[in-house]
Amino acid sequence: MVNAIDKEWGDLDILVNNAGGQFPMPAELISENGWATVINNNLNGTFNVSRAMANKFFIPKKSGNIVNITAVVSRGFPGMAHTGAARAGVQNLTMTLGVEWAKYNIRVNSVAPGIIQTSGLETYPDMVREHLKTVSQVIPMKRLGTKEIGYSLSGGFVASTMCTVYLPGQYILNYGNEEQKREYLPKICSGELVGSLAITEPGAGSDVSNVKTLAKKDGSEYVVNGSKMFITNGVFGDFILAVCKTNPEAGAGGISLILIDAPTDGLSRQPLNKLGWHASDTADISFDNVRTPISKLVGEEGMGFYYLMKSLQIERLVLAIGGYAGCEAAMRETLKYMSEREAFGKTINKFQVLRHRIAQLASEIECVKQFVYYCTKLTVDGIYAVKECSMAKLLATELSDKAMSELLQCFG
């Protein structure tokens, strides 16, 4: 692994130790081999990889970041004696390495995610599932975590969180040079950087080729002038990937993608007063002789339009996923309320007219969900599924509007 990283990248900035494994079992039934296997995967593996990467990359340059993923089972959890011991060991290892390697400017931290509700939990022994019911009662939301970020019940949070990764992040990953990848991608992954993709203008939205924001070369810099609107993360973002005309006479072939770090001279950002989604900042942005190094050009000059056309289906797919996940979250909350709310001597989930409405919506949500899964499979397989992803976005987002409106009626 060390040699492969050295050969491919030549350096390492951050190490995330997330490998591991477990099998729920009462402590008295765990074999010596089973115990050793879990300890080796979860604890020994974390130490061995940390030591190897530190010796090869971090200690020589006196800089590095290590994040160890542990788990809440380290606090005591039935059926998880081996896993709990291993994860507790990782937590202690994290603190020890943090003290020892501070002199090399290596930061070592651990994160213990909460328990996430997945289909795999249904296969766990009864003693584990019973304990999960107890655990859920001490969680503020009174339930386990869910795997889809769309279940957060905040569309604004989803938009803001996913924007950096799937908009500017994917263009830097796919088309950026090595310096740009080293500067931006680790901090995007760690959450240190929030970014935006600035396309829409007062006179150009879906018509990307009609953008007017101009970037002219002046020595070793671009000078950017123009305006953008409806830009997610535009107010508080640390950087903007701006879609600019670098050759106005070349039409679609004169569009480029340029990184602009914020704040900077000449850049003004005005938050929009929106009806909803307040968890996601949206801005009007103005560029007044904003200067950014030519080295901030992502990919080749004049190729921006083609990069966008190739990659925007990922954005559409992400929105489609958020659409159906939001429907499922709303459906779950509605069914819970209907099972508790009483009218005319019975809970309202017993009323036939409401049951028909729920059945219809549930059918539509499941159909859209399966189509989105199909589009995801096409994308994972490397197929340019722009038509299918566009269809999925249309269906899922329109269904989300319909579902929210109809399910709201069930609350009275």
C-alpha positions as CSV (number, residue, x, y, z in Angstrom):
1,M,0.0,0.0,0.0
2,V,2.8,2.4,0.9
3,N,4.6,1.8,-2.3
4,A,1.5,2.1,-4.4
5,I,0.7,5.5,-2.8
6,D,4.3,6.7,-3.2
7,K,4.3,5.6,-6.9
8,E,0.9,7.1,-7.8
9,W,0.9,10.3,-5.7
10,G,4.4,10.7,-4.3
11,D,3.0,12.0,-1.0
12,L,0.2,11.7,1.5
13,D,-1.6,14.5,3.4
14,I,-4.3,12.7,5.4
15,L,-4.9,9.1,6.4
16,V,-8.3,7.9,7.3
17,N,-8.3,4.5,9.1
18,N,-11.8,3.1,8.4
19,A,-11.2,-0.6,7.7
20,G,-12.6,-3.1,10.1
21,G,-15.1,-5.9,10.7
22,Q,-17.2,-7.6,13.3
23,F,-19.7,-10.3,13.9
24,P,-22.2,-10.0,16.8
25,M,-21.9,-12.8,19.3
26,P,-22.3,-13.3,23.1
27,A,-19.0,-13.1,24.8
28,E,-19.1,-16.7,26.1
29,L,-19.4,-18.0,22.5
30,I,-16.5,-16.0,20.9
31,S,-13.7,-18.3,19.9
32,E,-10.1,-17.4,20.4
33,N,-9.6,-17.2,16.7
34,G,-12.7,-15.0,16.3
35,W,-11.5,-12.7,19.0
36,A,-8.0,-12.4,17.4
37,T,-9.5,-11.8,14.0
38,V,-11.6,-8.8,15.1
39,I,-8.7,-7.3,17.2
40,N,-6.3,-7.8,14.3
41,N,-8.6,-6.1,11.8
42,N,-9.8,-3.2,13.9
43,L,-6.9,-2.4,16.2
44,N,-3.7,-3.9,14.8
45,G,-4.6,-2.8,11.3
46,T,-5.1,0.8,12.5
47,F,-1.7,0.8,14.2
48,N,0.2,-0.9,11.4
49,V,-1.1,1.4,8.7
50,S,-0.6,4.6,10.9
51,R,3.0,3.6,11.7
52,A,3.8,2.8,8.0
53,M,2.3,6.0,6.7
54,A,3.9,8.1,9.4
55,N,7.4,6.7,8.8
56,K,7.1,7.0,5.0
57,F,5.3,10.4,4.6
58,F,4.4,12.3,7.7
59,I,7.5,12.2,10.0
60,P,10.0,13.1,7.2
61,K,8.1,16.2,6.2
62,K,6.9,16.9,9.8
63,S,3.3,17.3,8.8
64,G,0.3,15.0,8.5
65,N,-3.3,14.2,9.6
66,I,-4.7,10.9,10.8
67,V,-8.3,10.2,11.4
68,N,-9.3,6.9,13.1
69,I,-12.9,5.8,12.8
70,T,-14.0,4.1,16.0
71,A,-17.5,3.3,17.2
72,V,-19.9,3.9,20.1
73,V,-19.7,0.1,20.9
74,S,-16.5,1.0,22.7
75,R,-18.6,2.1,25.6
76,G,-20.1,-1.3,26.2
77,F,-22.5,-3.1,23.9
78,P,-24.0,-6.6,24.3
79,G,-22.8,-9.0,21.6
80,M,-19.8,-6.8,20.8
81,A,-17.1,-7.6,23.4
82,H,-14.4,-8.2,20.8
83,T,-15.4,-5.1,18.7
84,G,-15.8,-2.9,21.7
85,A,-12.4,-3.8,23.0
86,A,-10.8,-3.2,19.7
87,R,-12.5,0.2,19.2
88,A,-11.7,1.3,22.7
89,G,-8.1,0.3,21.9
90,V,-8.2,2.5,18.8
91,Q,-9.4,5.5,20.9
92,N,-6.5,5.0,23.4
93,L,-4.1,4.6,20.5
94,T,-5.4,7.8,19.0
95,M,-4.6,9.7,22.2
96,T,-1.2,8.1,22.6
97,L,-0.1,8.8,19.0
98,G,-1.4,12.3,19.3
99,V,0.9,13.0,22.2
100,E,3.9,11.1,20.8
101,W,3.7,12.5,17.2
102,A,2.8,16.1,18.1
103,K,6.5,17.0,17.8
104,Y,6.3,16.0,14.1
105,N,3.2,18.2,13.7
106,I,1.0,15.2,13.0
107,R,-2.6,15.6,14.2
108,V,-4.3,12.4,15.3
109,N,-8.0,12.4,15.9
110,S,-10.8,9.8,16.2
111,V,-14.4,9.9,15.2
112,A,-17.1,7.5,16.7
113,P,-20.2,7.6,14.4
114,G,-23.5,6.8,15.9
115,I,-25.4,3.6,15.1
116,I,-26.9,3.7,11.6
117,Q,-30.1,1.8,10.8
118,T,-29.4,-0.6,7.9
119,S,-30.8,-3.8,6.7
120,G,-27.8,-5.6,8.3
121,L,-29.0,-4.8,11.8
122,E,-32.0,-7.1,11.2
123,T,-29.7,-10.0,11.1
124,Y,-28.2,-9.3,14.5
125,P,-29.1,-11.5,17.5
126,D,-32.1,-10.6,19.6
127,M,-29.9,-9.3,22.5
128,V,-28.4,-6.7,20.2
129,R,-31.6,-5.6,18.6
130,E,-33.3,-5.3,22.0
131,H,-30.4,-3.1,23.3
132,L,-30.7,-0.9,20.2
133,K,-34.3,-0.1,21.3
134,T,-32.9,1.1,24.6
135,V,-30.1,3.1,22.9
136,S,-32.5,4.9,20.6
137,Q,-34.4,6.3,23.6
138,V,-31.4,8.3,24.8
139,I,-30.8,9.8,21.4
140,P,-32.4,13.3,21.1
141,M,-34.3,12.3,17.9
142,K,-35.5,9.0,19.6
143,R,-34.3,6.9,16.7
144,L,-31.1,5.5,15.2
145,G,-29.3,7.3,12.4
146,T,-30.1,6.7,8.8
147,K,-27.7,6.3,6.0
148,E,-29.2,8.7,3.5
149,I,-28.3,12.4,4.0
150,G,-31.7,13.1,2.5
151,Y,-33.2,11.8,5.7
152,S,-31.8,14.7,7.7
153,L,-35.2,16.5,7.1
154,S,-33.4,19.6,6.1
155,G,-33.2,20.2,2.3
156,G,-31.0,23.2,2.9
157,F,-28.5,21.2,4.9
158,V,-28.4,18.5,2.2
159,A,-27.9,21.1,-0.6
160,S,-25.1,22.9,1.3
161,T,-23.3,19.7,2.3
162,M,-23.4,18.0,-1.0
163,C,-22.7,21.1,-3.1
164,T,-19.0,21.3,-2.4
165,V,-18.4,17.6,-3.1
166,Y,-20.5,17.1,-6.2
167,L,-20.1,20.5,-7.9
168,P,-16.7,22.1,-7.6
169,G,-15.2,19.0,-6.0
170,Q,-15.9,16.7,-8.9
171,Y,-14.4,19.1,-11.4
172,I,-11.2,19.5,-9.4
173,L,-11.0,15.7,-9.1
174,N,-11.6,15.0,-12.8
175,Y,-9.9,17.9,-14.5
176,G,-7.7,19.7,-12.0
177,N,-3.9,19.4,-12.0
178,E,-2.0,17.7,-9.2
179,E,-1.3,21.0,-7.3
180,Q,-5.0,21.8,-7.3
181,K,-6.0,18.4,-6.1
182,R,-3.5,18.6,-3.3
183,E,-4.6,22.0,-2.3
184,Y,-8.4,21.5,-2.3
185,L,-9.4,17.9,-2.2
186,P,-8.1,16.9,1.2
187,K,-9.8,19.9,2.8
188,I,-13.0,19.3,1.0
189,C,-13.0,15.7,2.3
190,S,-12.3,16.9,5.9
191,G,-14.9,19.6,5.7
192,E,-12.4,22.4,6.1
193,L,-13.3,23.9,2.8
194,V,-16.7,24.8,1.5
195,G,-17.1,25.7,-2.1
196,S,-19.5,26.7,-4.8
197,L,-19.9,26.3,-8.6
198,A,-20.9,29.7,-10.1
199,I,-22.8,29.2,-13.4
200,T,-26.1,31.0,-13.3
201,E,-26.2,34.7,-14.3
202,P,-29.1,37.2,-14.7
203,G,-29.2,36.3,-18.4
204,A,-27.9,32.8,-18.4
205,G,-28.9,29.7,-16.5
206,S,-29.5,26.4,-18.3
207,D,-28.0,28.1,-21.4
208,V,-24.4,27.7,-20.1
209,S,-22.9,28.9,-23.4
210,N,-24.5,32.3,-22.9
211,V,-22.6,33.3,-19.7
212,K,-21.2,36.9,-19.8
213,T,-18.7,36.8,-16.9
214,L,-15.4,37.6,-18.5
215,A,-11.9,36.5,-17.5
216,K,-9.0,38.3,-19.2
217,K,-5.4,37.4,-18.9
218,D,-3.1,40.1,-17.4
219,G,0.4,38.7,-16.9
220,S,0.3,35.7,-14.6
221,E,-3.3,36.4,-13.5
222,Y,-6.9,36.4,-14.8
223,V,-8.9,39.5,-14.2
224,V,-12.6,38.5,-13.7
225,N,-15.6,40.8,-14.2
226,G,-19.3,39.9,-14.2
227,S,-22.0,38.6,-11.9
228,K,-23.6,35.3,-10.8
229,M,-26.9,34.6,-9.1
230,F,-28.6,31.8,-7.1
231,I,-25.2,30.4,-6.1
232,T,-25.3,27.7,-3.3
233,N,-22.6,28.3,-0.7
234,G,-21.9,31.6,-2.3
235,V,-21.9,33.6,0.9
236,F,-19.8,31.5,3.3
237,G,-17.9,29.5,0.8
238,D,-14.1,29.4,0.9
239,F,-13.7,29.2,-2.8
240,I,-15.7,29.6,-6.0
241,L,-15.3,27.6,-9.2
242,A,-16.5,30.3,-11.7
243,V,-17.7,29.6,-15.2
244,C,-16.2,32.4,-17.3
245,K,-15.7,33.4,-20.9
246,T,-12.0,33.5,-21.7
247,N,-12.6,33.9,-25.4
248,P,-15.9,35.7,-26.1
249,E,-15.6,35.1,-29.9
250,A,-15.4,31.3,-29.5
251,G,-18.9,30.6,-28.3
252,A,-19.1,27.4,-26.3
253,G,-15.5,26.9,-27.0
254,G,-14.5,30.0,-25.2
255,I,-15.7,29.0,-21.7
256,S,-13.3,28.0,-18.9
257,L,-13.5,27.0,-15.3
258,I,-11.5,29.2,-12.9
259,L,-10.9,28.8,-9.2
260,I,-11.3,32.0,-7.1
261,D,-10.4,31.8,-3.4
262,A,-12.6,33.9,-1.1
263,P,-12.6,36.5,0.3
264,T,-10.6,38.5,-2.1
265,D,-10.5,42.1,-3.4
266,G,-13.3,43.0,-5.8
267,L,-15.5,40.0,-4.8
268,S,-18.8,40.9,-3.2
269,R,-21.4,38.3,-2.1
270,Q,-25.0,39.2,-1.2
271,P,-27.2,36.6,0.6
272,L,-30.7,36.1,-0.9
273,N,-33.8,36.5,1.3
274,K,-35.3,33.1,0.5
275,L,-38.7,31.6,1.4
276,G,-37.1,28.4,2.8
277,W,-33.9,26.3,2.9
278,H,-32.3,28.8,5.3
279,A,-29.7,26.1,6.3
280,S,-28.2,26.6,2.8
281,D,-26.8,30.0,2.0
282,T,-27.6,31.3,-1.5
283,A,-25.9,34.3,-3.0
284,D,-25.7,36.9,-5.7
285,I,-22.0,37.3,-6.5
286,S,-20.3,40.2,-8.2
287,F,-16.7,40.2,-9.7
288,D,-15.2,43.6,-10.0
289,N,-11.6,43.2,-11.4
290,V,-11.1,40.1,-9.2
291,R,-7.6,38.8,-9.7
292,T,-6.8,35.1,-9.5
293,P,-3.6,33.3,-10.7
294,I,-3.6,31.6,-14.1
295,S,-2.6,28.4,-12.2
296,K,-6.2,28.4,-10.9
297,L,-7.5,27.4,-14.3
298,V,-9.1,24.0,-14.0
299,G,-8.3,21.8,-17.0
300,E,-7.7,23.4,-20.3
301,E,-8.7,26.9,-21.3
302,G,-11.8,26.8,-23.5
303,M,-12.9,23.4,-22.4
304,G,-15.2,24.5,-19.5
305,F,-18.5,24.0,-21.4
306,Y,-17.6,20.5,-22.4
307,Y,-16.5,19.6,-18.8
308,L,-19.9,20.9,-17.6
309,M,-21.9,19.0,-20.2
310,K,-20.1,15.7,-19.3
311,S,-20.4,16.1,-15.5
312,L,-23.7,17.8,-14.8
313,Q,-25.5,14.4,-14.9
314,I,-23.8,13.7,-11.6
315,E,-25.5,16.8,-10.1
316,R,-28.8,15.6,-11.6
317,L,-28.3,12.2,-10.1
318,V,-27.5,13.6,-6.7
319,L,-30.7,15.7,-6.8
320,A,-32.7,12.7,-7.9
321,I,-31.4,10.7,-4.9
322,G,-32.3,13.6,-2.6
323,G,-35.7,13.8,-4.1
324,Y,-36.8,10.2,-3.4
325,A,-34.9,10.1,-0.1
326,G,-36.8,13.2,1.0
327,C,-40.1,11.5,0.0
328,E,-39.2,8.5,2.1
329,A,-38.3,10.6,5.1
330,A,-41.6,12.5,4.8
331,M,-43.5,9.3,4.4
332,R,-41.9,7.8,7.5
333,E,-42.7,10.9,9.6
334,T,-46.3,10.9,8.3
335,L,-46.9,7.3,9.0
336,K,-45.6,7.7,12.6
337,Y,-47.9,10.7,13.1
338,M,-50.9,8.8,11.6
339,S,-50.3,5.9,14.0
340,E,-50.5,8.3,17.0
341,R,-53.2,10.8,16.0
342,E,-56.8,9.8,16.9
343,A,-60.1,11.0,15.5
344,F,-63.5,9.6,16.0
345,G,-62.2,7.0,18.4
346,K,-59.4,5.5,16.3
347,T,-56.0,6.4,14.9
348,I,-56.2,8.1,11.5
349,N,-54.1,5.5,9.8
350,K,-57.3,3.3,9.9
351,F,-59.2,5.7,7.6
352,Q,-59.6,4.2,4.1
353,V,-59.3,7.5,2.2
354,L,-55.9,8.2,3.8
355,R,-54.7,4.7,3.3
356,H,-55.5,4.9,-0.4
357,R,-53.5,8.2,-0.6
358,I,-50.6,6.7,1.2
359,A,-50.6,3.5,-0.9
360,Q,-50.6,5.6,-4.1
361,L,-47.7,7.7,-3.0
362,A,-45.7,4.8,-1.6
363,S,-46.0,3.1,-5.0
364,E,-44.8,6.1,-6.9
365,I,-41.9,6.7,-4.5
366,E,-40.8,3.1,-4.9
367,C,-40.9,3.2,-8.7
368,V,-38.9,6.4,-8.8
369,K,-36.4,5.0,-6.3
370,Q,-35.8,1.9,-8.4
371,F,-35.3,4.1,-11.5
372,V,-32.8,6.2,-9.6
373,Y,-30.9,3.0,-8.5
374,Y,-30.8,2.0,-12.2
375,C,-29.3,5.4,-13.2
376,T,-26.8,5.1,-10.3
377,K,-25.7,1.7,-11.7
378,L,-25.2,3.1,-15.1
379,T,-23.1,5.9,-13.8
380,V,-21.0,3.6,-11.6
381,D,-20.4,1.4,-14.7
382,G,-19.0,4.4,-16.5
383,I,-21.9,4.9,-18.9
384,Y,-22.7,8.5,-19.9
385,A,-26.3,8.4,-18.7
386,V,-27.2,12.0,-19.2
387,K,-30.7,11.2,-20.6
388,E,-31.6,8.8,-17.8
389,C,-30.2,11.0,-15.0
390,S,-32.1,14.0,-16.4
391,M,-35.3,11.9,-16.4
392,A,-34.6,10.7,-12.8
393,K,-34.1,14.3,-11.6
394,L,-37.3,15.4,-13.2
395,L,-39.4,12.6,-11.8
396,A,-37.8,12.5,-8.3
397,T,-38.0,16.3,-7.7
398,E,-41.5,16.7,-9.0
399,L,-42.6,13.7,-6.9
400,S,-41.0,15.3,-3.9
401,D,-43.1,18.4,-4.4
402,K,-46.2,16.3,-4.7
403,A,-45.4,14.1,-1.8
404,M,-44.7,17.0,0.6
405,S,-48.0,18.7,-0.3
406,E,-50.2,15.6,0.0
407,L,-48.5,14.2,3.1
408,L,-48.9,17.6,4.8
409,Q,-52.6,17.2,4.5
410,C,-52.4,14.1,6.8
411,F,-51.3,16.4,9.6
412,G,-54.6,18.3,9.6
